[in-house]
Amino acid sequence: MAEILIAPSILSADFAAMGEAVKNLEKWHADWVHCDVMDGEFVPNITFGMPMVEALDRNTGLFLDVHLMIVKPERYVERFVKAGADLVTFHPEASEDAFGTIEKIKSAGAKAGIVLNPDIPCDVAEKFVDKVDVIMLMGVFPGFGGQKFIPEVMDKISVLKEMTKGKDVLVELDGGVTLENAPEMVRRGLDVMVAGNAVFKAADPCEAIACLKTGRTSL
């Protein structure tokens, strides 16, 4: 099985030592840094905004994967790209103009993607598949880390991989990833795996990332 990209969620790191956390991710051979931005309106939690992304960008050369869980993301996408985001993903139902938002992201110089919550069917992605660089599945309902993976989402990986066959589109999954369920995600062809506690709470984060990449279940 081919190795996939691992994007540890910085939300699971120590907020008092974010600079150290992203430097550690480089040492641990992570591929991306996943940044969850929540506004307290689209989801019932608040995290951080552009200044944190800018600070992370100053402290790492890793690819910054910024996931906007906010209402009307089109208001801010260009500012997130300016802050250092290499990829901006958003929930199309939160936008008043999803296609326009994608264009804003790309025109600003970043890659663009959409996110599907567990209750959103994969069919929604069909009209976006030729416009985006990434389609991300949520393995949990967004808002809080540490939730258990919703098993039904696993089949959606296969559906999206079929939908994106022959296209330059990555399938990503965020939420509920563990060393136990990651091998099945790898087997189904997932391209990018977001992991929070599975990396930052591991006894050996470097080995945890290696296991996630290759579908091994033990450290």
C-alpha positions in Angstrom: 0.0 0.0 0.0 1.3 3.5 -0.9 2.1 5.9 1.8 -0.4 8.8 2.3 0.0 12.3 3.5 -0.4 12.9 7.2 -1.7 16.3 8.4 -1.6 16.4 12.2 -4.2 18.8 13.6 -2.5 21.6 15.5 -5.6 21.9 17.6 -4.4 18.9 19.5 -1.1 20.5 20.3 -0.1 22.6 23.4 -1.4 26.1 22.6 1.3 27.6 24.8 4.0 26.1 22.6 2.7 26.2 19.0 6.0 27.2 17.5 7.7 24.2 19.1 4.7 22.0 18.0 5.1 22.7 14.3 8.9 22.3 14.5 8.3 18.9 16.1 6.0 18.0 13.2 8.9 18.5 10.8 11.1 16.2 13.0 8.3 13.6 13.1 8.0 13.6 9.3 4.5 15.0 9.1 3.6 16.2 5.6 1.1 19.0 6.3 -0.1 21.0 9.3 -3.9 21.0 9.6 -5.5 24.1 11.1 -9.1 24.0 12.2 -10.7 27.5 12.3 -14.0 27.7 14.1 -16.3 30.7 14.5 -18.7 29.6 17.2 -21.6 30.0 14.7 -21.2 27.3 12.0 -19.9 25.0 14.7 -20.3 25.2 18.5 -16.7 26.1 19.3 -14.2 28.9 18.7 -10.5 28.3 17.9 -8.2 30.8 16.2 -7.9 33.0 13.1 -5.5 34.6 10.7 -2.9 35.7 13.3 -2.3 32.1 14.4 -2.0 30.9 10.8 0.5 33.7 10.2 2.5 32.7 13.4 2.6 29.0 12.3 3.7 30.0 8.8 6.7 31.9 10.4 7.7 28.8 12.3 7.5 26.1 9.7 8.0 25.3 6.0 5.3 22.6 6.1 2.2 22.9 3.9 -0.5 24.7 5.9 -3.9 23.0 5.4 -6.5 25.5 6.7 -10.0 24.2 7.3 -12.6 26.9 7.7 -15.6 26.0 9.8 -17.1 29.4 9.6 -20.2 31.2 8.2 -19.6 33.0 4.9 -16.0 31.9 4.4 -15.8 34.1 1.3 -15.3 37.1 3.6 -11.9 35.8 4.9 -10.4 33.3 2.5 -8.0 35.8 0.8 -6.8 37.0 4.2 -6.1 33.4 5.3 -4.1 32.8 2.1 -2.1 36.1 2.8 -1.5 34.8 6.3 0.2 31.7 4.9 -2.5 29.1 4.1 -1.4 26.8 1.2 -4.8 25.1 1.1 -8.1 26.5 2.2 -11.1 24.2 2.6 -14.6 25.2 3.5 -18.1 23.8 3.8 -20.1 24.8 0.7 -23.4 25.0 2.6 -21.8 27.8 4.8 -21.1 29.9 1.8 -23.4 32.2 -0.2 -21.3 31.6 -3.3 -19.3 28.4 -3.1 -17.9 28.6 -6.6 -17.0 32.2 -6.1 -15.2 31.2 -2.9 -13.2 28.6 -4.7 -12.2 31.1 -7.3 -11.2 33.7 -4.6 -8.9 31.1 -2.9 -7.2 30.1 -6.2 -6.9 33.7 -7.4 -5.2 34.5 -4.0 -2.6 31.8 -4.8 -3.7 28.8 -2.7 -5.2 25.4 -3.4 -9.0 25.1 -2.7 -11.2 22.4 -1.4 -14.6 21.6 -0.1 -15.6 19.7 3.1 -18.5 17.2 3.5 -20.0 16.7 6.9 -21.0 13.1 7.8 -24.6 13.8 6.9 -23.8 15.4 3.5 -24.0 12.9 0.6 -21.0 12.5 -1.7 -23.3 13.5 -4.6 -22.8 17.1 -3.4 -19.2 16.9 -4.5 -19.9 16.1 -8.1 -20.5 19.7 -9.2 -17.2 20.8 -7.5 -14.9 17.9 -8.6 -13.5 19.8 -11.6 -13.0 23.0 -9.6 -11.2 21.9 -6.5 -7.9 20.4 -5.5 -9.2 18.6 -2.4 -12.4 17.0 -1.2 -12.4 16.4 2.5 -14.6 14.1 4.4 -15.5 14.7 8.1 -15.3 11.5 10.1 -17.1 13.2 12.9 -19.5 16.2 13.2 -17.1 19.2 13.5 -16.7 21.3 16.6 -14.7 19.3 19.0 -11.6 17.1 18.9 -11.4 13.5 20.3 -14.7 12.3 18.9 -15.2 8.7 17.8 -15.1 8.0 14.1 -18.5 7.5 12.4 -18.1 4.1 10.6 -20.5 4.9 7.7 -18.0 7.6 6.5 -15.5 4.8 5.6 -17.6 3.9 2.5 -17.5 7.5 1.3 -13.8 7.3 0.8 -14.3 4.6 -1.8 -17.1 6.7 -3.4 -15.0 9.8 -3.7 -11.9 7.9 -4.9 -14.1 6.6 -7.8 -15.5 10.1 -8.4 -12.0 11.6 -8.6 -10.4 8.9 -10.7 -8.3 10.4 -13.4 -8.5 13.9 -11.8 -5.9 15.8 -9.9 -8.0 15.9 -6.8 -7.0 14.6 -3.4 -9.4 12.9 -1.0 -8.8 13.9 2.6 -10.4 12.8 5.9 -10.6 14.7 9.2 -11.9 13.4 12.5 -11.8 10.3 14.6 -8.6 8.8 13.0 -6.9 6.2 15.1 -4.1 3.6 14.6 -6.9 1.0 14.5 -9.0 2.5 11.8 -6.3 4.1 9.7 -5.3 0.9 7.9 -8.7 0.6 6.3 -8.5 4.2 5.2 -5.2 3.5 3.6 -6.6 0.4 1.9 -9.4 2.4 0.4 -7.0 4.8 -1.1 -7.3 7.9 1.1 -4.8 10.5 0.0 -4.6 12.8 3.1 -5.3 11.8 6.7 -5.8 14.4 9.4 -4.9 13.1 12.9 -4.9 15.0 16.2 -4.7 12.9 19.3 -3.4 9.9 17.4 -0.2 12.0 16.9 0.1 14.5 19.7 -1.0 12.1 22.4 1.2 9.2 21.2 4.1 8.0 23.3 6.2 8.2 20.1 4.6 10.7 17.7 7.2 10.0 15.0 6.4 6.3 15.0 2.7 7.0 15.1 3.0 9.1 11.9 5.0 6.3 10.3 2.2 3.8 11.2 -0.5 6.1 9.9 1.3 6.5 6.6 1.7 2.8 5.9 -1.4 1.4 7.6 0.5 -0.4 10.4 -1.5 -0.8 13.6 1.2 -1.0 16.2 3.9 1.3 17.3 
